[in-house]
Amino acid sequence: MRGTLVLLRPVITERSMTETGTGRYTFEVQKNATKQEIADVVDVNTMTVRGKERRLGRRIGRRPDWKKAIVTIAEGQKIERYFVEGV
């Protein structure tokens, strides 16, 4: 998986934004990405988020599953592009 984009987008929620003050950033990553491929930082926690069931009329479908990574960086470091809209 080398040479491909591992981090897809930042996850912007109320909880993830409060954790940025302590140096923890949340990203959506490729489903087959490993912790070593995600980043060279202090700590990486990964989890697979199950897709929700959605209904359109009588038909029931599912949103796709996706993988989330919570990255902890060292004290004093900051990820600048995390707060830029449209990235």
Order of alpha helices (4+ residues) and beta strands (2+ residues): beta-alpha-beta-alpha-beta-beta-beta-beta
